[in-house]
Amino acid sequence: MFDLELLNYDPETPSFYVMLITALSAFFLSSLIAITYQFTTKSIFRKTHFLQAMALIGIVAATVMQAVGDSLSIGLGMLGALSIIRFRTVLDDPRNITFMFASLAVGISCGVFGFGIALTGTIVFCLAAILLRFSPLSNSNELIGEIRLQVPKNDEVQREIEQKMGRHCRNFELDQLRFLTPKKVRSLNEDGIQVEEEISRENLQEFTYLIRLDRQATVTKLTSSLEDVVGLEELRLSFKKQPTKL
């Protein structure tokens, strides 16, 4: 049971106040990490449950370390018990994983009474995250563009397209190349009867590029430049955020 003497710690019968201070310290420092994550993350996909998990997982880690104490047998038994649980939550962003590990590290440090280590690590980690938030490493343009062009089958046309994109894009890569087949179009004739026409596209090819715009470039400048490509039949451009996966 609990030994209620103030700060009287014994690994086998830990003091209630020691465990309370440990849990509160882990929660406070993990909450600082969660607040820092909220402040330094630009993405709008910030789930409240993830923020709560960061603040609470420190308490869990500290409790586990308190329960294990100096007992090797308890540690092995708890390791076997925890292996039964299947964690299927996927963290696609490596930055999210880093913040989760930081909260875990704080909880573990508090659980083994390394309060100075936990406090120092939390302060340095939060300051580093804030510094990176305002540094050039924090790129505000995370959108990846997909551009599709239907042009005549000519190697010179592809070279011209890539030269124009090189002036406006920080980087780009060819994602897909297709040779177009005849296209069937349905329409109504003068008598109101539906007819089907076949449009030949044997001389056309379609390029699909993934691009990232330069900081000073705009979509209008890029499209205006590509519209001057000789023989351009169709131009489509869309932007979306691509997930970062490990």
Contacts in CASP RR format, 6 or more apart in sequence:
PFRMAT RR
TARGET T0000
AUTHOR 0000-0000-0000
METHOD contacts of the structure
MODEL  1
MFDLELLNYDPETPSFYVMLITALSAFFLSSLIAITYQFTTKSIFRKTHF
LQAMALIGIVAATVMQAVGDSLSIGLGMLGALSIIRFRTVLDDPRNITFM
FASLAVGISCGVFGFGIALTGTIVFCLAAILLRFSPLSNSNELIGEIRLQ
VPKNDEVQREIEQKMGRHCRNFELDQLRFLTPKKVRSLNEDGIQVEEEIS
RENLQEFTYLIRLDRQATVTKLTSSLEDVVGLEELRLSFKKQPTKL
1 13 0 8 1.000
2 13 0 8 1.000
2 14 0 8 1.000
2 15 0 8 1.000
2 16 0 8 1.000
2 19 0 8 1.000
3 10 0 8 1.000
3 13 0 8 1.000
3 14 0 8 1.000
3 15 0 8 1.000
3 16 0 8 1.000
4 15 0 8 1.000
4 16 0 8 1.000
4 17 0 8 1.000
5 15 0 8 1.000
6 15 0 8 1.000
6 17 0 8 1.000
7 15 0 8 1.000
7 17 0 8 1.000
7 18 0 8 1.000
7 21 0 8 1.000
8 15 0 8 1.000
8 18 0 8 1.000
9 15 0 8 1.000
9 18 0 8 1.000
9 113 0 8 1.000
11 69 0 8 1.000
11 70 0 8 1.000
11 71 0 8 1.000
12 71 0 8 1.000
14 66 0 8 1.000
19 66 0 8 1.000
22 62 0 8 1.000
22 66 0 8 1.000
22 110 0 8 1.000
22 111 0 8 1.000
22 113 0 8 1.000
23 59 0 8 1.000
23 62 0 8 1.000
23 63 0 8 1.000
23 110 0 8 1.000
25 62 0 8 1.000
25 110 0 8 1.000
25 115 0 8 1.000
25 118 0 8 1.000
26 58 0 8 1.000
26 59 0 8 1.000
26 61 0 8 1.000
26 62 0 8 1.000
26 106 0 8 1.000
26 107 0 8 1.000
26 110 0 8 1.000
26 111 0 8 1.000
26 118 0 8 1.000
27 55 0 8 1.000
27 56 0 8 1.000
27 58 0 8 1.000
27 59 0 8 1.000
29 58 0 8 1.000
29 106 0 8 1.000
29 107 0 8 1.000
29 110 0 8 1.000
29 118 0 8 1.000
29 119 0 8 1.000
29 122 0 8 1.000
30 54 0 8 1.000
30 55 0 8 1.000
30 56 0 8 1.000
30 57 0 8 1.000
30 58 0 8 1.000
30 59 0 8 1.000
30 103 0 8 1.000
30 106 0 8 1.000
30 107 0 8 1.000
31 55 0 8 1.000
32 122 0 8 1.000
32 126 0 8 1.000
33 54 0 8 1.000
33 55 0 8 1.000
33 99 0 8 1.000
33 102 0 8 1.000
33 103 0 8 1.000
33 106 0 8 1.000
33 122 0 8 1.000
33 125 0 8 1.000
33 126 0 8 1.000
34 51 0 8 1.000
34 52 0 8 1.000
34 54 0 8 1.000
34 55 0 8 1.000
34 99 0 8 1.000
34 103 0 8 1.000
36 125 0 8 1.000
36 126 0 8 1.000
36 129 0 8 1.000
36 130 0 8 1.000
37 46 0 8 1.000
37 51 0 8 1.000
37 54 0 8 1.000
37 99 0 8 1.000
37 129 0 8 1.000
38 46 0 8 1.000
38 51 0 8 1.000
39 130 0 8 1.000
39 133 0 8 1.000
40 129 0 8 1.000
40 130 0 8 1.000
40 132 0 8 1.000
40 133 0 8 1.000
41 95 0 8 1.000
42 138 0 8 1.000
42 140 0 8 1.000
42 142 0 8 1.000
43 142 0 8 1.000
43 241 0 8 1.000
50 96 0 8 1.000
53 100 0 8 1.000
54 99 0 8 1.000
54 100 0 8 1.000
54 103 0 8 1.000
55 103 0 8 1.000
57 100 0 8 1.000
57 103 0 8 1.000
57 104 0 8 1.000
57 107 0 8 1.000
58 103 0 8 1.000
58 104 0 8 1.000
58 106 0 8 1.000
58 107 0 8 1.000
58 110 0 8 1.000
59 107 0 8 1.000
60 107 0 8 1.000
61 103 0 8 1.000
61 104 0 8 1.000
61 106 0 8 1.000
61 107 0 8 1.000
61 108 0 8 1.000
61 111 0 8 1.000
62 107 0 8 1.000
62 108 0 8 1.000
62 110 0 8 1.000
62 111 0 8 1.000
63 111 0 8 1.000
64 78 0 8 1.000
65 107 0 8 1.000
65 108 0 8 1.000
65 110 0 8 1.000
65 111 0 8 1.000
65 112 0 8 1.000
66 111 0 8 1.000
67 74 0 8 1.000
67 78 0 8 1.000
68 74 0 8 1.000
68 75 0 8 1.000
68 78 0 8 1.000
91 97 0 8 1.000
91 100 0 8 1.000
92 243 0 8 1.000
92 244 0 8 1.000
92 245 0 8 1.000
92 246 0 8 1.000
93 243 0 8 1.000
93 244 0 8 1.000
94 244 0 8 1.000
94 246 0 8 1.000
97 246 0 8 1.000
99 129 0 8 1.000
102 122 0 8 1.000
102 125 0 8 1.000
105 118 0 8 1.000
105 121 0 8 1.000
106 118 0 8 1.000
106 121 0 8 1.000
106 122 0 8 1.000
107 118 0 8 1.000
109 115 0 8 1.000
109 116 0 8 1.000
109 117 0 8 1.000
109 118 0 8 1.000
110 118 0 8 1.000
132 138 0 8 1.000
141 212 0 8 1.000
141 213 0 8 1.000
141 215 0 8 1.000
142 241 0 8 1.000
142 242 0 8 1.000
143 212 0 8 1.000
143 213 0 8 1.000
143 239 0 8 1.000
143 240 0 8 1.000
143 241 0 8 1.000
144 210 0 8 1.000
144 211 0 8 1.000
144 212 0 8 1.000
144 239 0 8 1.000
144 240 0 8 1.000
144 241 0 8 1.000
144 242 0 8 1.000
145 210 0 8 1.000
145 211 0 8 1.000
145 212 0 8 1.000
145 213 0 8 1.000
145 237 0 8 1.000
145 238 0 8 1.000
145 239 0 8 1.000
145 240 0 8 1.000
146 175 0 8 1.000
146 208 0 8 1.000
146 209 0 8 1.000
146 210 0 8 1.000
146 211 0 8 1.000
146 237 0 8 1.000
146 238 0 8 1.000
146 239 0 8 1.000
146 240 0 8 1.000
147 165 0 8 1.000
147 208 0 8 1.000
147 209 0 8 1.000
147 211 0 8 1.000
147 226 0 8 1.000
147 235 0 8 1.000
147 236 0 8 1.000
147 237 0 8 1.000
148 206 0 8 1.000
148 207 0 8 1.000
148 208 0 8 1.000
148 209 0 8 1.000
148 234 0 8 1.000
148 235 0 8 1.000
148 236 0 8 1.000
148 237 0 8 1.000
149 161 0 8 1.000
149 206 0 8 1.000
149 207 0 8 1.000
149 209 0 8 1.000
149 226 0 8 1.000
149 229 0 8 1.000
149 232 0 8 1.000
149 234 0 8 1.000
149 235 0 8 1.000
149 236 0 8 1.000
150 180 0 8 1.000
150 204 0 8 1.000
150 205 0 8 1.000
150 206 0 8 1.000
150 232 0 8 1.000
150 233 0 8 1.000
150 234 0 8 1.000
150 235 0 8 1.000
151 157 0 8 1.000
151 158 0 8 1.000
151 161 0 8 1.000
151 204 0 8 1.000
151 205 0 8 1.000
151 206 0 8 1.000
151 207 0 8 1.000
151 229 0 8 1.000
151 231 0 8 1.000
151 232 0 8 1.000
151 233 0 8 1.000
152 203 0 8 1.000
152 204 0 8 1.000
152 205 0 8 1.000
152 230 0 8 1.000
152 231 0 8 1.000
153 179 0 8 1.000
153 203 0 8 1.000
153 204 0 8 1.000
153 205 0 8 1.000
157 229 0 8 1.000
157 230 0 8 1.000
157 231 0 8 1.000
158 207 0 8 1.000
160 229 0 8 1.000
160 230 0 8 1.000
161 207 0 8 1.000
161 209 0 8 1.000
161 226 0 8 1.000
161 229 0 8 1.000
162 172 0 8 1.000
164 222 0 8 1.000
164 225 0 8 1.000
164 226 0 8 1.000
164 228 0 8 1.000
164 229 0 8 1.000
165 172 0 8 1.000
165 209 0 8 1.000
165 211 0 8 1.000
165 222 0 8 1.000
165 226 0 8 1.000
166 172 0 8 1.000
167 217 0 8 1.000
167 225 0 8 1.000
168 213 0 8 1.000
168 214 0 8 1.000
168 217 0 8 1.000
168 221 0 8 1.000
168 222 0 8 1.000
168 225 0 8 1.000
169 211 0 8 1.000
169 212 0 8 1.000
169 213 0 8 1.000
169 214 0 8 1.000
169 217 0 8 1.000
169 222 0 8 1.000
170 212 0 8 1.000
170 213 0 8 1.000
170 214 0 8 1.000
170 215 0 8 1.000
171 211 0 8 1.000
171 212 0 8 1.000
172 209 0 8 1.000
172 210 0 8 1.000
172 211 0 8 1.000
172 212 0 8 1.000
173 209 0 8 1.000
173 210 0 8 1.000
174 207 0 8 1.000
174 208 0 8 1.000
174 209 0 8 1.000
175 208 0 8 1.000
175 209 0 8 1.000
175 210 0 8 1.000
176 206 0 8 1.000
176 207 0 8 1.000
176 208 0 8 1.000
177 205 0 8 1.000
177 206 0 8 1.000
177 207 0 8 1.000
177 208 0 8 1.000
178 205 0 8 1.000
178 206 0 8 1.000
178 208 0 8 1.000
179 204 0 8 1.000
179 205 0 8 1.000
179 206 0 8 1.000
180 201 0 8 1.000
180 202 0 8 1.000
180 204 0 8 1.000
180 205 0 8 1.000
180 206 0 8 1.000
181 201 0 8 1.000
182 198 0 8 1.000
182 199 0 8 1.000
182 200 0 8 1.000
182 201 0 8 1.000
182 202 0 8 1.000
183 198 0 8 1.000
183 199 0 8 1.000
183 201 0 8 1.000
184 196 0 8 1.000
184 197 0 8 1.000
184 198 0 8 1.000
184 199 0 8 1.000
185 196 0 8 1.000
185 197 0 8 1.000
185 198 0 8 1.000
185 199 0 8 1.000
186 194 0 8 1.000
186 195 0 8 1.000
186 196 0 8 1.000
186 197 0 8 1.000
187 194 0 8 1.000
187 195 0 8 1.000
187 197 0 8 1.000
188 194 0 8 1.000
188 195 0 8 1.000
189 195 0 8 1.000
204 233 0 8 1.000
213 219 0 8 1.000
213 222 0 8 1.000
219 237 0 8 1.000
219 239 0 8 1.000
222 237 0 8 1.000
223 235 0 8 1.000
223 237 0 8 1.000
226 232 0 8 1.000
226 235 0 8 1.000
227 235 0 8 1.000
END
